[in-house]
Structures are given as structure tokens and as C-alpha cells.
Amino acid sequence: MNNAELYKSKNGLQQNDSVYVIENFLNRLKWKSAKNNILDIGSGDGYTLCKILLPKISEKVDKIFGIDISSDMINFSRKEYGNENIIFEQLDIATLDIPVEFYEKFNQIFSFFCLHWVPKQSLAFKNIYEMLKPDGYILLTFWQKIPYTKSTTKWLKQINGDHT
Ligand SMILES: C[S@@+](CC[C@H](N)C(=O)[O-])C[C@H]1O[C@@H](n2cnc3c(N)ncnc32)[C@H](O)[C@@H]1O
């Protein structure tokens, strides 16, 4: 997906489901600091992050980062929503080189409808773990199975807690 304008006009399904997830699961995250650094992985056109999630958490946020593998998505979201506190960076979540400044930086990490597109999922999850602060929380939404990738249900058995 490398066309932000097209994605913006066709993402009703993802937006509805993201609203559902945020309304039903955001309250399970713990906010241990007064001001938190937030990461959204696969932030796309930036709408879900900035227009659905951010209004619900704005009082608790210091800096917000959106990362996406697509340069078009990053350029679009920077233009629409970027400022000194909302920062968009082009990055593959399955990179072997996480920027050093991202290590243990984030109090909460979110991702909406991205991780099922990532073939190297164990590397992606390793990176999420590395970027999360030791007492941080994650809220990840992705399909267990899509026709283009292998099912991920096998490793879901390893997760303690809720996954639906
Ligand atoms: C379906 S869109 C979801 C966008 C946004 N999170 C939303 O809910 O509207 C998936 C996004 O994941 C990004 N993506 C796919 N593979 C990625 C990867 N390996 N690392 C970072 N972003 C990735 C795509 O470029 C795309 O913008």
C-alpha cells in the first residue's frame, strides 16, 4: 500500500474496526507516566492515529511517532498532521537496524491493520519489544490470517491475556 490518497478514500473497514478496538480495549492499557511517548506502527495516512486515537489520549501524551514503510504514506501524514510533537518517520518494522534513539523509548505502542502485511513477524515483534519501555504496553490490531501470508494462529497460543 503506497498510495495515501487512495487509502484515505477506501479505508472505512479499518477505521470502523479501529474505533471498536480503541473504544473497547484502550482502557486496559496502564499509563504509568504523566507524559508518554507513543508509537503507531504502520500509521498509513495518519488518520487513525491523529483523528481517532489521539483525541482519546492527548492529555497523557508527550511525543507521538508514526512509522510506515511507505514514503507516500509518510509524506502525506506529515503534511496533514505533522508538527514538533507528531513525528512521522519512514521505517520498516522488520528492520535489522532500529534507530538507536527508539530503543526503550515508548510507553505505549499501537498498531492498526499493519502487522499481517509483515512477512518477518518474529523480527517485527522483537523490534516492538526493543522499542517498548520495560513497563510499557502494546495494543495491536491485525488479522490472524489473510490469503497472502501464513496463518499466525500458531504463535497466538503463546500469548498470555486477551487476543480476539
Ligand atoms: C492497511 S494500512 C493501515 C494504516 C493505518 N494504521 C490505519 O489503520 O488506517 C497498513 C499500513 O502498514 C504499512 N506497512 C506495511 N508493511 C509495513 C512494515 N513492514 N513496516 C511498517 N509499515 C508497514 C503500509 O504501508 C500501510 O500504510
The ligand as an ORCA input file, in Angstrom:
! r2SCAN-3c Opt
* xyz 0 1
  C      -3.969     -1.143      5.981
  S      -2.801      0.141      6.243
  C      -3.243      0.679      7.901
  C      -2.960      2.143      8.121
  C      -3.446      2.702      9.463
  N      -2.794      2.040     10.571
  C      -4.938      2.585      9.588
  O      -5.406      1.821     10.451
  O      -5.663      3.223      8.822
  C      -1.305     -0.761      6.558
  C      -0.091      0.137      6.636
  O       1.014     -0.647      7.064
  C       2.160     -0.216      6.353
  N       3.168     -1.281      6.401
  C       3.158     -2.462      5.721
  N       4.266     -3.168      5.998
  C       4.991     -2.421      6.885
  C       6.234     -2.610      7.545
  N       6.973     -3.708      7.320
  N       6.677     -1.649      8.386
  C       5.952     -0.514      8.596
  N       4.762     -0.280      7.975
  C       4.285     -1.218      7.142
  C       1.617      0.077      4.959
  O       2.483      0.904      4.208
  C       0.293      0.735      5.271
  O       0.383      2.130      5.391
*
